[in-house]
Structure formats: C-alpha cells, structure tokens
Amino acid sequence: MQRIALNSLIKWKLSEFRKPLVVQGARQVGKTWLLKEFGKTEFKKMVYVNFEYETELQDLFVKDLRIPRIIAALEAFSGITIRPEDTLIIFDEIQAASRGLTSLKYFNEDAPEYFVVASDSLLGVNLHNKVSFPVGKVSFLDVYPMNFYEFLLAAGETGLARILEEKNWDILDVFTEKFKEFLRYYLYVGGMPEVVAQFAKNRNWEIIRQKQLDILTTYERDFSKYAPYELVPRLNMVWQNIPAQLAKENKKFVYGVMKEGARAKDFELAIQWLVDSGILLKTHRISKPEMPLIAYQDLSVFKLFFNDIGLLAAKSGLDLKTVVLGNFLFTEYKGAFAEQFVMQQLKANEPDYIGYWTNERSTSEVDFVIQNEGEIIPIEVKSSENTKAKSFKLFCEKFKPQYAIRTSLSNFRKEEWMTNVPLYIIGSYF
C-alpha cells in the first residue's frame, strides 16, 4: 500500500530545521501503519510505543522530562540501543501518556538530534480541553483516509493512477469507463486503509461492509470513552443525523432536522467535538469570494460531511446494487455522495481554505469555494451528466474568478468561462 503522506515524512526527516513531528488524524485512517512503514523503510532501527496499550509507560514523563532518562527507559522497554543517527522513536496515541505532548518540547530544545514522531487521534479534542501543548516546538502532519489516487494504486490500477499523477488529461477520454468503474467502487468502499486492503485482496463485499461497520462502532464507543458525559447523547444525535442532512436538496446543516425546536446552543459543542476528533468535516458559508476567505465566513451557517465516503455509504445502509447499477450512487440522495466525494478529495489536498457560497437570500449557491496558492476557485459539483448550473454561471459573471471548475461525470473540456473536470480527477487536478 502506498500513501502520499510517506513523502511528507521523508521531507521531514531530511529537513535542516526538523522538530519533533505530531501526526494527527481520526482513528483508523492509517497513522500507525504509516509511521511503522516510515520506520522500516527509512531507518535502521525503530522504537515503537503505543501508550494506550503499554499502560506501564503512561507515567514515563511524570517524574521529570530529562531526555537521557527517557531514552534509557525506552531502551530498557524495547531492548534496542537508540542512536540519534539511525533510530526512529514513535510515540503512538501520545495523549494517553501524562505530559507526553509536553515532552516533545524538551526533545526539541535539549535533544534535537533524535528523530521523534508522535500520533494523537484526539489532538483537537484534547487542545480544547486545555491540555498543555508545546506551541512552536513541534511540526504537524495531517493524515486523512486514502484519496482516489491512493485507492487506484492499492487496487493495482497503476496505469490509471499514473494518468492522475502526471496530469495526462488529453488521454482521459480513452479510459473514461474504467475510471467511472473504479470511482463507483471507491464511493462504496471509501478510503479507510483496512477496508481498501480488503477490497484489493478479494472484493468480498460482505467483509468490506463489516469492516466499515466496525469502524463506525469504534467511533461511537469513543463518544462514551472520551467525551464529557453530558455531551454523549447530543454527539449521538448529530452523528446519526448526518446522512439525513446530506440527503436534503440544500445540504446546509439544519438543527430542526435533528429534533424539533433544536437550537445551535444545544448542539454546537457536540458538533465541534466531532470535527475536532476528525470524524466529521465542516465547511462554512462565505459571503463573498475575496482574500482571505476566512474573513468572510459565516460561523453560524455550515455543512457537515463524514471523513470518509465509505463510512457514509455504510451508515446510510446502501447495499451492493450501488456498485452494479451504473450511476445509481451518483444520482441518488440528491448528489450527496458526489459532494461528499469532492469534499474528501479537496480536504486531503489541504488547500488554505474550503468554504461554499450562497447569496443573502440563499437562492443561489456554489458548492465549494477554495483558497489555494493565492487563488480563489469556485467549484460546482454535478452528480450526473446534466451539467446545467445556473447559479454557478451567475456567480462567475458577478465575481469573475480567474479559474472556475465544474466537476461532473462529463469528459474533461475547457470553455471560455470554466473548465469541466471529471469527478474522478478532481483530487489530482490542483
């Protein structure tokens, strides 16, 4: 299995200004595999500690934060002699160790020669709980579910993946049906590495769905295990309601869809917990497409998406016919899966900002507006071959963006005012 994030880890290793690295992302997105693969391929030795499992080491940093003592304890635990020049130290689930995050400050200041990476599945949640954090003393790497390009590589479709990697848009039409076939698979399977590995192994759909349900169960158990007790019922209500929210024609999150009379103040903390944990993705309405977009966001109006489209498929109870019945998955649920797919691919690319636009009366909408490398780019998502987009054209006529993207199942083509980008290349287009 190949992950793009491995290249980022190699760049970190070679950086002259390297700091301890914190790898963050939701559970099950492949952080542990990624770090171990990095250790196996780029270092002679690796010391791996998972603080959730190795409970006897959870107090490793409590007595003091002297690096020589910590290194000696790690050597005793692992039986490995740690040398700065050839050993990778991995602190997995570092949030489970008291003062674990704080220790990274001292690795940075007192022993920068060591290669130290840490992972935290609930970093955003912990920071909001006022956990001490070494600001300015660490670097960050976000890990997301596998994007469509990585999915193709895992499935053995290296030729299709190479087209995306090399941006050979002039030969796309020859492989349209093949791309659409694997796009349908991806919309059902998603990008969770364990699920993708099962697809690549034997395409056993029953096991694939069970693995997705197991991940959903893991997330739900985390609500009870890590969230404040009084927040758990509201977490569950938001979580259970996301498919219904995305099935609406207007996918703006509406509290009343969840519960009659529900108000923002009743659920905003629950929503923020789910976003901070990486389980949900959030995008805000912007009032105008000007730099920087964050200055024009409306915090009270937003959309919520799952972190993975395969989990949305499982949570929605979609069965195997979504794979075998042509474009059914694209056209059902009012384009919910097409928008979820685009959001997931854009998020993995980490643009500077992802939002969406509506006019003041909400009579016109553009599905995504991103800020990327100094450009503001509107993106309209169409779930079928029908590519009429009145709101999108009005937006472009009014604001005159330099680049405008419409993504659909239609072939790649450039027009005077916009470019039509097939859904299956949107994650590799920028």
Kinemage of the C-alpha trace (Angstrom):
@kinemage 1
@onewidth
@group {chain A} dominant
@subgroup {mainchain}
@vectorlist {calphas} color= white
{ca met a 1} P 0.000 0.000 0.000
{ca gln a 2} L 1.311 3.429 -0.938
{ca arg a 3} L 0.472 6.637 0.937
{ca ile a 4} L 1.274 10.133 -0.278
{ca ala a 5} L 1.969 11.179 3.315
{ca leu a 6} L 5.091 8.991 3.299
{ca asn a 7} L 6.740 11.589 1.039
{ca ser a 8} L 5.976 14.254 3.644
{ca leu a 9} L 7.622 12.137 6.330
{ca ile a 10} L 10.748 11.745 4.207
{ca lys a 11} L 10.897 15.523 3.696
{ca trp a 12} L 10.616 15.959 7.469
{ca lys a 13} L 13.496 13.534 8.014
{ca leu a 14} L 15.731 15.438 5.603
{ca ser a 15} L 14.801 18.903 6.827
{ca glu a 16} L 17.582 21.012 8.276
{ca phe a 17} L 15.067 22.597 10.656
{ca arg a 18} L 13.431 19.386 11.854
{ca lys a 19} L 11.357 19.437 15.036
{ca pro a 20} L 9.501 16.565 16.704
{ca leu a 21} L 6.566 15.702 14.454
{ca val a 22} L 2.949 15.285 15.558
{ca val a 23} L 0.899 13.172 13.165
{ca gln a 24} L -2.802 13.773 13.614
{ca gly a 25} L -5.953 12.313 12.113
{ca ala a 26} L -9.056 10.368 13.053
{ca arg a 27} L -8.841 6.782 14.208
{ca gln a 28} L -8.435 4.131 11.514
{ca val a 29} L -7.032 6.461 8.832
{ca gly a 30} L -3.697 4.616 8.849
{ca lys a 31} L -1.426 6.682 11.085
{ca thr a 32} L 0.177 3.693 12.818
{ca trp a 33} L 0.827 1.800 9.576
{ca leu a 34} L 2.281 4.931 8.016
{ca leu a 35} L 4.705 5.587 10.876
{ca lys a 36} L 5.818 1.960 11.077
{ca glu a 37} L 6.328 1.818 7.320
{ca phe a 38} L 8.379 5.008 7.582
{ca gly a 39} L 10.490 3.411 10.299
{ca lys a 40} L 11.025 0.201 8.323
{ca thr a 41} L 11.982 1.861 5.058
{ca glu a 42} L 13.921 4.936 6.197
{ca phe a 43} L 15.730 3.868 9.413
{ca lys a 44} L 17.891 1.011 10.600
{ca lys a 45} L 16.025 0.760 13.908
{ca met a 46} L 12.654 1.778 15.287
{ca val a 47} L 11.338 2.070 18.844
{ca tyr a 48} L 7.550 1.965 18.881
{ca val a 49} L 5.402 2.690 21.940
{ca asn a 50} L 1.605 2.738 21.932
{ca phe a 51} L 0.662 4.440 25.178
{ca glu a 52} L -2.920 3.149 25.087
{ca tyr a 53} L -1.634 -0.433 25.158
{ca glu a 54} L 1.589 -0.051 27.152
{ca thr a 55} L -0.089 1.206 30.301
{ca glu a 56} L 3.083 0.739 32.364
{ca leu a 57} L 4.703 3.510 30.306
{ca gln a 58} L 1.895 6.043 30.682
{ca asp a 59} L 3.811 7.680 33.561
{ca leu a 60} L 7.119 7.739 31.686
{ca phe a 61} L 7.194 11.544 31.607
{ca val a 62} L 5.718 12.269 35.043
{ca lys a 63} L 8.862 12.156 37.203
{ca asp a 64} L 10.803 14.591 35.038
{ca leu a 65} L 11.431 15.417 31.383
{ca arg a 66} L 15.170 14.799 31.219
{ca ile a 67} L 15.848 13.273 27.822
{ca pro a 68} L 18.700 10.931 28.924
{ca arg a 69} L 16.398 9.297 31.493
{ca ile a 70} L 13.575 8.941 28.941
{ca ile a 71} L 15.930 7.420 26.348
{ca ala a 72} L 17.276 4.950 28.921
{ca ala a 73} L 13.741 3.897 29.831
{ca leu a 74} L 12.831 3.406 26.162
{ca glu a 75} L 15.937 1.294 25.610
{ca ala a 76} L 15.058 -0.860 28.603
{ca phe a 77} L 11.490 -1.267 27.344
{ca ser a 78} L 12.387 -2.099 23.743
{ca gly a 79} L 15.738 -3.841 24.096
{ca ile a 80} L 17.054 -1.553 21.353
{ca thr a 81} L 20.020 0.783 21.611
{ca ile a 82} L 18.777 4.177 20.466
{ca arg a 83} L 21.231 6.134 18.356
{ca pro a 84} L 20.153 9.556 17.075
{ca glu a 85} L 21.503 8.997 13.570
{ca asp a 86} L 19.647 5.774 12.720
{ca thr a 87} L 16.716 5.227 15.128
{ca leu a 88} L 13.134 6.422 14.781
{ca ile a 89} L 11.200 6.914 18.039
{ca ile a 90} L 7.413 6.593 17.641
{ca phe a 91} L 5.055 7.677 20.430
{ca asp a 92} L 1.663 6.365 19.288
{ca glu a 93} L -1.517 7.676 20.961
{ca ile a 94} L 0.644 10.069 22.945
{ca gln a 95} L -2.451 11.661 24.505
{ca ala a 96} L -2.683 8.607 26.790
{ca ala a 97} L 0.659 9.449 28.465
{ca ser a 98} L 0.708 12.120 31.152
{ca arg a 99} L 2.855 15.056 29.966
{ca gly a 100} L 3.594 13.153 26.759
{ca leu a 101} L 2.976 16.116 24.494
{ca thr a 102} L 4.989 18.362 26.823
{ca ser a 103} L 8.000 16.036 26.455
{ca leu a 104} L 8.236 16.967 22.792
{ca lys a 105} L 9.277 20.478 23.803
{ca tyr a 106} L 12.330 19.071 25.570
{ca phe a 107} L 13.227 16.774 22.699
{ca asn a 108} L 13.202 19.882 20.526
{ca glu a 109} L 15.196 22.092 22.892
{ca asp a 110} L 17.586 19.644 24.569
{ca ala a 111} L 17.961 16.778 22.088
{ca pro a 112} L 17.024 17.888 18.560
{ca glu a 113} L 19.281 15.206 17.108
{ca tyr a 114} L 16.695 12.488 17.831
{ca phe a 115} L 14.046 11.559 15.276
{ca val a 116} L 10.782 11.667 17.254
{ca val a 117} L 7.280 11.324 15.822
{ca ala a 118} L 4.081 11.179 17.841
{ca ser a 119} L 0.492 10.452 16.875
{ca asp a 120} L -2.695 11.615 18.564
{ca ser a 121} L -6.153 10.581 17.358
{ca leu a 122} L -7.888 13.165 19.527
{ca leu a 123} L -5.464 16.081 19.424
{ca gly a 124} L -8.108 18.665 18.514
{ca val a 125} L -10.366 17.473 21.327
{ca asn a 126} L -7.514 17.477 23.837
{ca leu a 127} L -6.421 21.006 22.934
{ca his a 128} L -9.936 22.278 23.547
{ca asn a 129} L -9.737 20.564 26.940
{ca lys a 130} L -6.734 22.792 27.704
{ca val a 131} L -4.123 20.058 27.534
{ca ser a 132} L -0.641 21.586 27.762
{ca phe a 133} L 0.860 21.827 24.296
{ca pro a 134} L 4.406 22.768 23.165
{ca val a 135} L 3.474 25.634 20.863
{ca gly a 136} L 6.194 26.370 18.320
{ca lys a 137} L 8.245 23.334 19.352
{ca val a 138} L 6.724 20.729 17.013
{ca ser a 139} L 5.739 20.273 13.383
{ca phe a 140} L 2.455 18.764 12.194
{ca leu a 141} L 1.326 16.281 9.575
{ca asp a 142} L -2.357 15.585 8.965
{ca val a 143} L -3.362 12.124 7.725
{ca tyr a 144} L -6.686 11.503 6.011
{ca pro a 145} L -8.401 8.455 4.531
{ca met a 146} L -6.893 7.321 1.235
{ca asn a 147} L -7.838 9.531 -1.693
{ca phe a 148} L -8.916 8.190 -5.069
{ca tyr a 149} L -5.355 8.188 -6.419
{ca glu a 150} L -4.110 6.094 -3.498
{ca phe a 151} L -7.138 3.814 -3.897
{ca leu a 152} L -6.207 3.122 -7.523
{ca leu a 153} L -2.649 2.268 -6.514
{ca ala a 154} L -3.874 -0.114 -3.810
{ca ala a 155} L -6.217 -1.783 -6.326
{ca gly a 156} L -3.331 -2.401 -8.710
{ca glu a 157} L -4.539 0.156 -11.264
{ca thr a 158} L -1.130 1.773 -11.656
{ca gly a 159} L -1.849 2.900 -15.217
{ca leu a 160} L -4.909 4.902 -14.199
{ca ala a 161} L -3.022 6.275 -11.185
{ca arg a 162} L -0.163 7.387 -13.431
{ca ile a 163} L -2.558 9.399 -15.592
{ca leu a 164} L -3.653 11.287 -12.469
{ca glu a 165} L -0.124 11.706 -11.168
{ca glu a 166} L 1.204 13.021 -14.480
{ca lys a 167} L -1.984 15.011 -15.232
{ca asn a 168} L -2.353 13.492 -18.693
{ca trp a 169} L -5.796 14.982 -19.272
{ca asp a 170} L -5.514 14.680 -23.065
{ca ile a 171} L -5.859 10.869 -22.893
{ca leu a 172} L -8.619 10.736 -20.264
{ca asp a 173} L -11.407 10.003 -22.751
{ca val a 174} L -9.849 6.661 -23.697
{ca phe a 175} L -10.187 5.418 -20.106
{ca thr a 176} L -13.463 7.089 -19.098
{ca glu a 177} L -15.431 3.907 -18.422
{ca lys a 178} L -12.577 2.343 -16.449
{ca phe a 179} L -12.250 5.460 -14.290
{ca lys a 180} L -16.023 5.510 -13.705
{ca glu a 181} L -15.983 1.843 -12.702
{ca phe a 182} L -13.352 2.396 -10.025
{ca leu a 183} L -14.981 5.634 -8.929
{ca arg a 184} L -18.147 3.644 -8.188
{ca tyr a 185} L -16.060 1.172 -6.199
{ca tyr a 186} L -14.449 3.992 -4.252
{ca leu a 187} L -17.771 5.596 -3.422
{ca tyr a 188} L -18.835 2.306 -1.852
{ca val a 189} L -15.522 1.181 -0.325
{ca gly a 190} L -14.124 4.560 0.708
{ca gly a 191} L -10.574 5.279 1.769
{ca met a 192} L -10.094 3.644 5.171
{ca pro a 193} L -6.881 1.623 4.660
{ca glu a 194} L -8.133 -1.593 6.278
{ca val a 195} L -11.253 -1.549 4.100
{ca val a 196} L -9.286 -0.715 0.946
{ca ala a 197} L -6.876 -3.563 1.682
{ca gln a 198} L -9.827 -5.958 1.850
{ca phe a 199} L -11.142 -4.660 -1.488
{ca ala a 200} L -7.722 -5.100 -3.087
{ca lys a 201} L -7.430 -8.613 -1.669
{ca asn a 202} L -10.635 -10.265 -2.871
{ca arg a 203} L -13.502 -7.750 -3.168
{ca asn a 204} L -15.510 -9.626 -0.554
{ca trp a 205} L -18.324 -7.095 -0.184
{ca glu a 206} L -19.700 -8.660 2.978
{ca ile a 207} L -16.373 -8.354 4.775
{ca ile a 208} L -15.864 -4.850 3.389
{ca arg a 209} L -19.171 -3.699 4.834
{ca gln a 210} L -18.471 -5.404 8.169
{ca lys a 211} L -15.115 -3.634 8.459
{ca gln a 212} L -16.839 -0.306 7.790
{ca leu a 213} L -19.453 -1.041 10.455
{ca asp a 214} L -16.670 -1.974 12.895
{ca ile a 215} L -15.015 1.420 12.332
{ca leu a 216} L -18.336 3.193 12.891
{ca thr a 217} L -18.741 1.256 16.133
{ca thr a 218} L -15.228 2.266 17.217
{ca tyr a 219} L -16.112 5.910 16.671
{ca glu a 220} L -19.337 5.574 18.640
{ca arg a 221} L -17.518 3.921 21.539
{ca asp a 222} L -15.080 6.820 21.582
{ca phe a 223} L -18.014 9.127 22.294
{ca ser a 224} L -18.650 7.401 25.597
{ca lys a 225} L -14.977 6.843 26.381
{ca tyr a 226} L -13.542 10.293 25.717
{ca ala a 227} L -16.341 12.869 25.505
{ca pro a 228} L -17.852 14.584 28.563
{ca tyr a 229} L -20.735 12.502 29.896
{ca glu a 230} L -23.341 15.210 29.362
{ca leu a 231} L -22.280 15.628 25.732
{ca val a 232} L -22.683 11.985 24.662
{ca pro a 233} L -26.449 11.994 23.856
{ca arg a 234} L -26.032 15.050 21.644
{ca leu a 235} L -22.977 13.580 19.942
{ca asn a 236} L -25.047 10.544 19.038
{ca met a 237} L -27.923 12.677 17.744
{ca val a 238} L -25.635 14.694 15.450
{ca trp a 239} L -23.784 11.572 14.312
{ca gln a 240} L -26.948 9.649 13.458
{ca asn a 241} L -28.392 12.635 11.592
{ca ile a 242} L -25.609 13.372 9.100
{ca pro a 243} L -26.954 11.122 6.272
{ca ala a 244} L -30.344 12.850 6.541
{ca gln a 245} L -28.700 16.284 6.422
{ca leu a 246} L -26.750 15.382 3.290
{ca ala a 247} L -29.825 13.930 1.621
{ca lys a 248} L -31.510 17.358 1.627
{ca glu a 249} L -31.528 19.453 -1.539
{ca asn a 250} L -29.901 22.238 0.470
{ca lys a 251} L -27.175 20.498 2.457
{ca lys a 252} L -26.749 23.306 4.970
{ca phe a 253} L -26.911 21.815 8.462
{ca val a 254} L -30.375 22.456 9.931
{ca tyr a 255} L -30.804 21.786 13.645
{ca gly a 256} L -34.552 21.265 13.266
{ca val a 257} L -33.987 18.226 11.043
{ca met a 258} L -32.425 16.546 14.058
{ca lys a 259} L -35.035 17.445 16.597
{ca glu a 260} L -37.989 19.799 16.527
{ca gly a 261} L -37.086 23.006 18.301
{ca ala a 262} L -33.356 22.176 18.404
{ca arg a 263} L -31.100 25.230 18.648
{ca ala a 264} L -27.450 25.926 17.907
{ca lys a 265} L -26.515 26.435 21.546
{ca asp a 266} L -27.771 22.929 22.355
{ca phe a 267} L -25.540 21.176 19.814
{ca glu a 268} L -22.594 23.408 18.916
{ca leu a 269} L -20.253 21.757 21.429
{ca ala a 270} L -21.181 18.283 20.186
{ca ile a 271} L -20.552 19.304 16.569
{ca gln a 272} L -17.209 20.859 17.471
{ca trp a 273} L -16.146 17.673 19.305
{ca leu a 274} L -16.892 15.575 16.214
{ca val a 275} L -14.992 17.990 13.968
{ca asp a 276} L -12.044 18.241 16.365
{ca ser a 277} L -11.794 14.447 16.501
{ca gly a 278} L -11.558 14.288 12.703
{ca ile a 279} L -14.718 12.199 12.381
{ca leu a 280} L -16.675 14.944 10.614
{ca leu a 281} L -15.565 17.590 8.115
{ca lys a 282} L -17.047 21.070 8.274
{ca thr a 283} L -17.297 23.812 5.680
{ca his a 284} L -18.734 27.295 6.285
{ca arg a 285} L -20.696 29.630 4.066
{ca ile a 286} L -18.718 32.610 2.795
{ca ser a 287} L -20.413 35.884 1.923
{ca lys a 288} L -18.011 36.906 -0.848
{ca pro a 289} L -15.103 35.257 -2.690
{ca glu a 290} L -12.286 37.571 -1.663
{ca met a 291} L -8.930 37.024 0.016
{ca pro a 292} L -8.678 35.743 2.641
{ca leu a 293} L -11.813 33.639 2.533
{ca ile a 294} L -11.760 33.014 6.273
{ca ala a 295} L -12.503 36.715 6.816
{ca tyr a 296} L -15.832 36.277 5.037
{ca gln a 297} L -17.039 33.054 6.627
{ca asp a 298} L -20.360 32.840 8.445
{ca leu a 299} L -19.772 30.707 11.536
{ca ser a 300} L -23.489 30.106 12.012
{ca val a 301} L -24.068 28.560 8.557
{ca phe a 302} L -22.226 25.393 7.593
{ca lys a 303} L -22.324 21.908 6.084
{ca leu a 304} L -21.086 18.715 7.717
{ca phe a 305} L -19.610 15.710 5.922
{ca phe a 306} L -18.245 12.337 7.032
{ca asn a 307} L -14.463 11.976 6.976
{ca asp a 308} L -14.864 9.017 4.601
{ca ile a 309} L -17.379 8.298 1.872
{ca gly a 310} L -17.321 4.543 2.505
{ca leu a 311} L -18.431 5.159 6.082
{ca leu a 312} L -21.249 7.348 4.770
{ca ala a 313} L -22.316 4.502 2.488
{ca ala a 314} L -22.291 2.064 5.411
{ca lys a 315} L -24.068 4.476 7.756
{ca ser a 316} L -26.713 5.084 5.087
{ca gly a 317} L -27.256 1.362 4.605
{ca leu a 318} L -26.516 1.422 0.876
{ca asp a 319} L -26.236 -2.103 -0.493
{ca leu a 320} L -24.281 -3.703 -3.299
{ca lys a 321} L -26.615 -2.506 -6.049
{ca thr a 322} L -24.964 0.888 -5.687
{ca val a 323} L -21.899 -0.699 -7.284
{ca val a 324} L -23.523 -2.738 -10.031
{ca leu a 325} L -26.302 -0.389 -11.188
{ca gly a 326} L -24.286 2.071 -13.224
{ca asn a 327} L -24.506 5.627 -11.953
{ca phe a 328} L -27.136 4.956 -9.281
{ca leu a 329} L -24.821 6.065 -6.488
{ca phe a 330} L -24.149 9.382 -8.217
{ca thr a 331} L -27.788 10.291 -8.813
{ca glu a 332} L -29.467 9.030 -5.615
{ca tyr a 333} L -29.668 11.142 -2.462
{ca lys a 334} L -29.674 14.440 -4.388
{ca gly a 335} L -25.969 14.372 -5.145
{ca ala a 336} L -24.930 13.799 -1.525
{ca phe a 337} L -22.284 11.261 -2.468
{ca ala a 338} L -20.818 13.419 -5.219
{ca glu a 339} L -20.394 16.362 -2.813
{ca gln a 340} L -19.021 14.095 -0.091
{ca phe a 341} L -16.509 12.691 -2.582
{ca val a 342} L -15.343 16.147 -3.675
{ca met a 343} L -15.079 17.417 -0.098
{ca gln a 344} L -12.984 14.411 0.885
{ca gln a 345} L -10.622 14.787 -2.083
{ca leu a 346} L -10.217 18.528 -1.524
{ca lys a 347} L -9.564 18.076 2.200
{ca ala a 348} L -6.801 15.558 1.516
{ca asn a 349} L -5.095 18.192 -0.668
{ca glu a 350} L -5.134 20.658 2.244
{ca pro a 351} L -5.909 23.921 0.439
{ca asp a 352} L -5.693 27.077 2.526
{ca tyr a 353} L -9.484 27.200 2.957
{ca ile a 354} L -12.594 25.282 1.874
{ca gly a 355} L -15.973 27.009 2.026
{ca tyr a 356} L -19.113 27.377 -0.032
{ca trp a 357} L -21.084 30.388 -1.239
{ca thr a 358} L -24.719 31.448 -1.224
{ca asn a 359} L -26.273 34.835 -1.830
{ca glu a 360} L -28.047 36.576 1.046
{ca arg a 361} L -31.431 35.060 0.179
{ca ser a 362} L -29.927 31.580 -0.394
{ca thr a 363} L -31.487 31.447 -3.846
{ca ser a 364} L -28.096 30.801 -5.484
{ca glu a 365} L -25.319 28.506 -4.283
{ca val a 366} L -21.871 27.321 -5.335
{ca asp a 367} L -20.964 24.007 -3.712
{ca phe a 368} L -17.322 24.804 -2.880
{ca val a 369} L -15.096 27.865 -2.946
{ca ile a 370} L -11.475 27.158 -2.127
{ca gln a 371} L -8.427 29.310 -1.491
{ca asn a 372} L -5.404 27.564 -2.948
{ca glu a 373} L -1.922 29.014 -3.516
{ca gly a 374} L -3.209 32.566 -3.660
{ca glu a 375} L -6.126 31.793 -5.960
{ca ile a 376} L -9.840 31.676 -5.152
{ca ile a 377} L -11.521 28.903 -7.141
{ca pro a 378} L -15.275 28.169 -7.229
{ca ile a 379} L -16.233 24.511 -7.741
{ca glu a 380} L -19.678 23.347 -8.804
{ca val a 381} L -20.482 19.658 -8.276
{ca lys a 382} L -22.893 17.902 -10.614
{ca ser a 383} L -23.760 14.289 -9.855
{ca ser a 384} L -24.937 13.341 -13.342
{ca glu a 385} L -24.199 14.052 -16.992
{ca asn a 386} L -26.601 17.001 -16.814
{ca thr a 387} L -24.232 19.899 -16.283
{ca lys a 388} L -26.553 22.884 -16.286
{ca ala a 389} L -25.615 25.149 -13.393
{ca lys a 390} L -27.437 28.475 -13.441
{ca ser a 391} L -26.203 29.596 -10.010
{ca phe a 392} L -22.631 28.774 -10.923
{ca lys a 393} L -22.746 30.836 -14.107
{ca leu a 394} L -24.328 33.775 -12.284
{ca phe a 395} L -21.560 33.582 -9.659
{ca cys a 396} L -18.860 33.614 -12.329
{ca glu a 397} L -20.480 36.517 -14.202
{ca lys a 398} L -20.734 38.538 -10.989
{ca phe a 399} L -17.331 37.859 -9.403
{ca lys a 400} L -15.271 36.963 -12.498
{ca pro a 401} L -12.884 34.411 -10.919
{ca gln a 402} L -9.707 33.669 -12.862
{ca tyr a 403} L -10.399 29.939 -12.580
{ca ala a 404} L -13.757 28.187 -12.271
{ca ile a 405} L -14.286 24.428 -12.047
{ca arg a 406} L -17.375 22.372 -12.719
{ca thr a 407} L -16.916 18.718 -11.828
{ca ser a 408} L -19.264 16.046 -13.120
{ca leu a 409} L -19.335 12.725 -14.940
{ca ser a 410} L -18.839 14.536 -18.251
{ca asn a 411} L -15.480 14.451 -20.006
{ca phe a 412} L -12.684 16.954 -19.485
{ca arg a 413} L -13.131 20.120 -21.507
{ca lys a 414} L -12.260 23.792 -21.242
{ca glu a 415} L -14.748 26.521 -22.007
{ca glu a 416} L -14.222 30.262 -22.065
{ca trp a 417} L -15.531 30.824 -18.544
{ca met a 418} L -14.886 27.496 -16.801
{ca thr a 419} L -13.291 24.040 -17.028
{ca asn a 420} L -15.307 20.826 -16.715
{ca val a 421} L -13.253 18.380 -14.648
{ca pro a 422} L -14.403 14.748 -14.368
{ca leu a 423} L -15.179 13.770 -10.787
{ca tyr a 424} L -12.509 11.102 -10.789
{ca ile a 425} L -9.654 13.593 -11.335
{ca ile a 426} L -10.780 16.417 -9.029
{ca gly a 427} L -8.408 15.347 -6.250
{ca ser a 428} L -5.431 15.381 -8.617
{ca tyr a 429} L -6.331 18.415 -10.697
{ca phe a 430} L -4.851 21.124 -8.480
